[in-house]
Amino acid sequence: MQEERILKSENDTIEFAKQFAPKLKKGDVVALYGELGTGKTFFTQQLCKFLGVRENVSSPSYVLMNEYMGTCVIRHLDLYRIDTAEEVLELGLYDLYEDAITIIEWPEIAEGMMPENTIHIYFEFINSDRRVKIRK
């Protein structure tokens, strides 16, 4: 399955997150790809809001992982600073999937470690807008 959207504003991103959130359940993994500034963290913040998270959602760039409680446990990872697959394994990535919704920014280093049913979302600039491609 592949879907594509153009996001012209923050409101478009909020609406995308609102529509996407009900499709997620415990055990799902969402991998977010895209250059710096394409909206991965903003999308995650909005997605978490629609998944019932009441606390502030921030980028886990330096701590690598934040955990939130919403409709279920939500784990938000940022693998930007990870250099090797061994470091990903040290995070215990395989143990994180089953009992939570897992959202991974900069997932390239963990490509071979994500479940087959991972939802891949690609953010990219198209002039002043953003294009989002969703692939399962």
Secondary structure, 3 states (H helix, E strand, C coil): CEEEEEECCHHHHHHHHHHHHHHCCCCCEEEEECCCCCCHHHHHHHHHHHCCCCCCCCCCCCCCEEEEECCCEEEEEECCCCCCHHHHHHCCHHHHCCCEEEEEECHHHHHHHCCCCCEEEEEEEECCEEEEEEEC
